Amino acid sequence: MKLTFRNPFRRNQWIILLALIFAGAVLGRLAVRGVLNILVGGTMFGGNFL
């Protein structure tokens, strides 16, 4: 009875951990691109905004 309770909880923890790692990787790449774009003087998504 304890195994059926503990198993989905562990699975939820893994799903949350993987989602956080994925979100952190995406946001980290965007932050690096943003800093490099400010340094180089370009636009973030490749278009002319003006």
Backbone as CSV, one residue per row, in Angstrom:
resi,resn,N_x,N_y,N_z,CA_x,CA_y,CA_z,C_x,C_y,C_z
1,MET,0.829,-1.200,0.000,0.000,0.000,0.000,0.869,1.257,0.000
2,LYS,2.002,1.197,0.686,2.891,2.364,0.672,3.521,2.567,-0.705
3,LEU,3.786,1.475,-1.427,4.434,1.605,-2.726,3.537,2.343,-3.722
4,THR,2.223,2.090,-3.678,1.336,2.769,-4.620,1.245,4.260,-4.292
5,PHE,1.484,4.649,-3.053,1.442,6.068,-2.702,2.749,6.764,-3.053
6,ARG,3.876,6.066,-2.840,5.172,6.718,-3.044,5.551,6.814,-4.524
7,ASN,5.094,5.875,-5.328,5.534,5.833,-6.718,5.083,7.049,-7.542
8,PRO,3.811,7.447,-7.527,3.436,8.622,-8.320,4.084,9.900,-7.791
9,PHE,4.322,9.978,-6.485,4.945,11.174,-5.926,6.364,11.328,-6.456
10,ARG,7.104,10.238,-6.513,8.454,10.291,-7.069,8.413,10.644,-8.545
11,ARG,7.428,10.105,-9.266,7.313,10.405,-10.688,6.999,11.886,-10.877
12,ASN,6.149,12.458,-10.048,5.851,13.886,-10.136,7.094,14.711,-9.852
13,GLN,7.897,14.299,-8.903,9.123,15.035,-8.606,10.066,15.023,-9.808
14,TRP,10.190,13.881,-10.481,11.062,13.806,-11.654,10.547,14.689,-12.776
15,ILE,9.204,14.701,-12.983,8.624,15.525,-14.048,8.853,17.001,-13.747
16,ILE,8.668,17.404,-12.489,8.887,18.800,-12.115,10.360,19.152,-12.273
17,LEU,11.248,18.260,-11.871,12.683,18.525,-11.987,13.095,18.672,-13.453
18,LEU,12.594,17.795,-14.312,12.928,17.890,-15.731,12.362,19.166,-16.347
19,ALA,11.158,19.561,-15.931,10.565,20.797,-16.452,11.380,22.009,-16.014
20,LEU,11.850,22.006,-14.765,12.671,23.125,-14.287,14.006,23.189,-15.027
21,ILE,14.618,22.035,-15.268,15.888,22.018,-15.999,15.678,22.533,-17.416
22,PHE,14.592,22.102,-18.061,14.308,22.542,-19.426,14.048,24.046,-19.474
23,ALA,13.245,24.548,-18.536,12.952,25.988,-18.504,14.219,26.786,-18.203
24,GLY,15.048,26.276,-17.315,16.296,26.973,-17.008,17.232,27.024,-18.199
25,ALA,17.290,25.945,-18.972,18.146,25.941,-20.158,17.648,26.940,-21.193
26,VAL,16.326,26.977,-21.405,15.769,27.898,-22.395,15.979,29.342,-21.958
27,LEU,15.675,29.636,-20.687,15.840,31.009,-20.206,17.308,31.405,-20.155
28,GLY,18.173,30.463,-19.843,19.603,30.763,-19.829,20.120,31.095,-21.211
29,ARG,19.665,30.356,-22.227,20.094,30.655,-23.594,19.569,32.010,-24.030
30,LEU,18.326,32.328,-23.672,17.781,33.638,-24.038,18.541,34.756,-23.351
31,ALA,18.938,34.533,-22.096,19.686,35.566,-21.377,21.051,35.780,-22.022
32,VAL,21.718,34.693,-22.409,23.026,34.828,-23.061,22.871,35.548,-24.394
33,ARG,21.837,35.188,-25.155,21.610,35.870,-26.440,21.322,37.338,-26.220
34,GLY,20.547,37.661,-25.188,20.228,39.062,-24.921,21.455,39.873,-24.575
35,VAL,22.314,39.331,-23.732,23.536,40.050,-23.342,24.447,40.229,-24.550
36,LEU,24.603,39.182,-25.344,25.460,39.304,-26.527,24.881,40.294,-27.535
37,ASN,23.552,40.333,-27.658,22.937,41.274,-28.574,23.138,42.706,-28.109
38,ILE,23.060,42.931,-26.809,23.312,44.287,-26.291,24.760,44.679,-26.554
39,LEU,25.673,43.739,-26.353,27.085,44.051,-26.579,27.380,44.324,-28.055
40,VAL,26.781,43.545,-28.945,27.047,43.697,-30.367,26.207,44.823,-30.961
41,GLY,25.068,45.109,-30.354,24.194,46.173,-30.843,23.172,45.702,-31.849
42,GLY,22.831,44.433,-31.832,21.844,43.915,-32.787,20.452,43.869,-32.179
43,THR,19.509,43.378,-32.974,18.160,43.173,-32.455,18.020,41.720,-32.021
44,MET,17.123,41.462,-31.097,17.046,40.148,-30.460,16.576,39.065,-31.413
45,PHE,15.560,39.348,-32.238,14.950,38.278,-33.033,15.164,38.480,-34.525
46,GLY,16.198,39.225,-34.892,16.621,39.246,-36.278,15.965,40.281,-37.174
47,GLY,14.998,41.045,-36.680,14.316,42.006,-37.533,14.695,43.430,-37.182
48,ASN,14.332,44.348,-38.041,14.511,45.774,-37.742,13.261,46.282,-37.040
49,PHE,13.439,46.804,-35.846,12.282,47.293,-35.095,11.964,48.747,-35.408
50,LEU,12.912,49.462,-36.001,12.676,50.891,-36.257,12.142,51.094,-37.664
